[in-house]
């Protein structure tokens, strides 16, 4: 059996929106207080939100975690936990997707470290907040497994997105748009429907009972005829059918424009360009740069700052131990352009040969020559450059002496 869209949107990401109640049923999911059409429109909002979540998570997964020790980049156990396998049941892609999804849907995410592994905790834990003492977390569960102990603030990674839940704001904003989508959907259906007028010159029923019987007869005759692809309808000499012409100008474009508005509003809440989110290609470079700066970097900074202050602490951080996220891998850069950038970085001593090899996803050589840094002569110290080229400096001549001394 295939995966239902409703299951994917509602159950997959661990969040039940406000609109999901219990009475009416739509696609296997029950609702109350909302029409079937309104419940269906919830999916557009869910699709927009989960598209943003997936976009942010995918971008962060593309980033390269850099573990720094003594101000030197190393690939150690910490790097493996963050980049490859945080725990034995999840790879890094699944782990960070869960972190971002939980963070967006619930405005907070708790990660604990047990047996040298990182685990994302289920929602519903008790967070005891203090002022002059560390916060404390109780009733923590991981994959429905209750933890027997509580955790102090220093023992966890606690991520909080905003003081006000962005998810709740989007839910409230979407209330009006859900009604607009429902109205547009109904208007479009009615505009495309067939409207008929039946002129019946036969004597009309005199009693309410006879009128109800006639209405049932008409319904049985015309419903099956209008629903069938090919059909035959018998009319008496007293009956005549006239078709009404619809005057509605609504089209699928009007409906799509409303859906686009939902995506634009949701994307703006996450500081993501809607064009980037939808995959448009016109002017995409500048839009991508802005999205990385204002939509992705804040999440990256939130993650690395929490890791650095909890995992390493102040003393180790000041000694040159930290975790960073390199975002240069997010954008797909043409190899020719990348070659030019690599050459410029190499000639001014920013990158070594090994650093440039990593830019092209090639293994490091780890030799003395490949890890050394070089600069061209025009970037060397001015005194050495002048001495090598026998140039005058100030009032000195080419021999390093003033004219009075020579």
N, C-alpha and C positions, 0 to 999 in steps of 0.2 A: 504494500500500500504506500502511495506517495505521501510526502510530507505536506500537510495542509498549510496554506499561507497563514491562516490565523494561528496555528500552532507555532509556526516559525517566528511570527512577530510577537506573540504574547508570551509563549512559554519558553522559547529558546533563550531569551535574554533575561529571564528572572524578574520581570517587572509586570505588574498588573495595573494598567492605567485606570483613571477614575471612571471612565466610561464602561468598564467591564463589571457588570452587575449580574444578577441571576434571575431571569424569567424567560425572556424571548430567546429563541435559538437562531443563530446564523452561522452556517458552515461548521456546525458542531460546537460552537461556543454560545453560551447563553447570556442574555442581556435583560435588563429591566430599566424602565424609565426612558428608554431611547427607542426610536423606530428602527426597523431593520436597516433602512438606508443610512441613518445616522451612525449606527454601529459599523456599517461597512466603511464609512468615511474615516473612522478611526484608523484604519489601516494605512491611509495616506500619511497621517501624522506619524504613525509608528515607523513606516518605511523611511520617512525623512529623518527621524531621530536616529534610527539604527544605521542609516547611511552615514550620518555624521560620526557616530560611534565607531563604525568600521573604518571610516576614512582616517580618523585620528589614531586608532590602534594600529592600522596598517602602516601609517607614516612612522610611528614610534618604533615599530618592529624593524623598519628599514634603517633606523639609526644604529650607529655603532657605539656600543657601550665601551668606554675607555676606563680601565681601572689603573689609577695612578699610584705608584709607590715610590717615595723619595723623589717625587717630581719626574718619574720615568714611567712611561706607559708599559704595562705588563699584561700578560694574559695568564691569570692564575685561577684559583678556584672560584673567587668572587665573579670574575668575568664569565666563567662557565655557568654559574647559577643565574646570572642576569641575562645572558645572551643565548644560551643553549638549552639548559634544563633546570628550571627552578626547583622542581621536585620530580620524583620518579614517575608520576602519573600525568605530567604536563610538560610539553615543550614550551619554549619562550613565547612563541606566537600565541598559543592558547592561553598562557598565563597572563600576558599583557592585554589581550583582548578581554579577558574576564575582569581585570583590574579597571580598565577604562569603562567597560559596560556597567559595572557595579558603581563606579564613581559617578557616572552621568545619571543613571537611573535612580540612585539613592543618595547622591550628593556626598557620599563618603565610602571609603573602602579600607578595610583592616587586613593587614598582612602580618602573619606571625612567622617566626623561624623556629622550626622544630627539627631536631636531628640533622642540623646543617642543611636544611632545605626551607624554601619559602612556600607558604600556603596562603591562598586567599580565603578569608573567613566568610561564612554565610552572614547574611544580614540579620538583624534582630538582636545583636549583642548589647549588653548594658555598658554604657560609657559614663563613668563617674568622673566629673570634672572638678578640679580643684584650682586654687590660685597659687598658693605658695608650696604646694606639694605636687608630685607627678600625678597625672591622670591614671585611672585604673580601669581595666576592661574585664568584665565578668560575663558568664553565660555565653562563652564563645563556642561556636560549632564550626566544624570544617567538613563539608560534604555530609551534613546531617550527623556527624559524629561529635558528641559533646566533649569538650575539653574539661578535664577534672580540676584544672587550676585557672586562676586569673592571670592577667598580664599587666605589668606596669608599663608606663609610657615608653620607657627606655628599651623595652623588650619587643616592641611592635613597630611596624611602619604604618602610620595612620595618615591616609590621604583624604583631604576634604577640598571639594571643588570651590564652593562659594558659601557665604553665610546664608544666602537664600537659594533654595534648590532651583536650579535652572530647569529641571524637569517639570516642576510644579508651575513655573511661569509659562512654559510652553503649553502645558495642559490648559491653563486658564485662557491663554491667548487663542487656542484652537477652538474654544467653545463657539465663538461667533462664526469662524470659518467652517465648522462642521455644519452649521445651519445653512450657510451659503452653498456649500457643496450639495447638501441634501436638496435644497430648492432648485439649484441648477440641474441636478440629476433628474428630478421629477419633471421640470419644465422640458428638458430634452426628450424624455420619454413621451410626454404628452404631445409635444410638437411632431413627433414622428409617428404617432398613433393614428389609426383610422377612425374618423368620426362620421357617423351615419344618422340620418333623420328618417324615421319611418312614418309615412303618411298612411293612415288607415281610415278609410271611409265607412268601414263596417260599423254597425251599432256598438256603442261602448257599454261596458258593464255598469250596472246601476248600484251594485252593493260592493262594500270593501272586500268581501270574500271573493267575488267574481274578479275584481281588479287584481288581487294577489295571484289568482290562478292565471290570469292573462299575462302578468309579469313573469311568472315562472315559465310559461310557455315560450314567451319571447326570448328569455334568457337561454333556455335549452336549445332553441332553434338557431340563434345568432352566435352564441359563444363558440360552439364547435365549428361553425362556418368561418368565423373570423380568425380562429387559431389555426385552421388547417391550411396547408400549402395549396392544395387544390380542393375545391369544394363546390357543391351545388346547393342552391337555396331556392325552395319553392315559394312563390308568392301568389296570393289570391288576386282576383281582379280588383279588389278594394284596396290593395296594399301597393305602396310605391316608396322606393328607397332613394334618398338624395344624400350625396357625400358633402360634408362640410370641409372647406379649405382652411387649414391652419394658418394663422397669421404670425406665429412665433418665428423670430429670426435667430433663435439660439442654435449654436452649433457645437460640435465637439471641441472646437478651439476655445470657446468660452469656458468649457469645463476644464480643459487642460491648463488654461491660464490661472484658474483658481488653484489647481494642484501645484503649479509652478510657484504661486505665492506662498503656499505652505512650505515648500522646500526652501524658498528664499528667506522666509522669516526664521525657520529653524536653523538654517546655515548661519544666518547673521547672529543668532544667539550664541553660536560656538565660534564666531569670528572666522568663519570659513566662507570663501567665495562660492556662491551658488553655481557659477560657471565651472569652477574646478570640481565641485561635487558632482555635477551632471556630466562632466567629461567634455565640455565645449573646448574648442581649440583656438578660437580667435582671441588674440591678446593674452594667451594663457600664461606666458612667462612672468609678467608682472603680477598677475593675480596669484600665481603659485607662490611667488616670493612673499607677498603680503599674507597669504594663508599660513605659510610656514612661520613667519614672524609673529603673527598675532593669534593663530589658531593652534599651532603645534608646539612652539617653544614654551609657552606657559605650562603645558602638561609636562614637557621634558624637565623644566626647571622644578616643578612641583615634585617630581619623582626623584631627581638627583639630590635636591636639597634635603629631602626627608631621609634618603639613604645615607648621605654624608653626615648628617647630624646624629643619626641613630646607630649606623653601622660602624662608622669610624670614630665619631666624637670630636670634640674641639681640639684636644691635644694632638691626636693623630692627623687631623686635617691640617693643622698649622705646621706639621712636620712634612707635609707634602703627600699625604694619603687622601685620595678622593675618588669619586666616580663622576664621569662626564658622559654626555651623549653627543656624538658627532653627527650632525644632520646633513652632511654633504652628500650622503647616499640617497636622500629622499628624491632629489631630482635626477632624472635620467639625462646625463650630459653626453653630447656627441664626443666620440673618442678623439677627434681632431682638436676640438676645443679643449678637451681635458689634457691633451698633450701639451698644448700651448701654456695652459695654466701650470702643469707640472714642471715645465721647463723654467718658468718664471719663479716658481717657489723654490726650485733647486738652486738657481743661480744666485739668489739672495740669502741662501743658508737657512731658509725656513724648513725645507724638507731634505731628507737624505734620500739616497737611492732606494732604501727599503721603504721609506714613507711613500715615495712615488709608486713603487710596485704595489703597495696596498691600495692606492687610488684606482688601479686597474684590476683589483681583485686577484692579484698574483702573489705567490708566497714570498716572504722575506728571505733574503740571503743570509742575514745575521753574521756577516763578516765584518772585520774592522774597517774595510774600505766602504762597504755598503751602508754602514751606520754613521760614517763620518759626514760632516757638513762642509760644504764648499761655498765660496763666494767668488764672483768674478772680480777682476782687478778694480773696476770702477766703483765697486762697493767696499773695497778694503780701506783700511785707515789711511787718511790723507797723507800722513807723514811717510808711511811706507811707500805709497804710490809716488810721491814726489821724489823720494830717494831713489827708487828703482828707475825712474824716468829722467833723473838728473834735472829736475825742474827747480826754478827759483821760488822761494817762499818769502813773502815780505820784502825786505831789502837785502836778502841774501842772494849770492850768485849761485851758479850751478855747482860749485864746490862746497857749498854749505858755509861759506864765509861771506862777510860783508865786503863791500867794495874797498873799504879802508883797510881791511885785514889782508887782502890779496895783493 
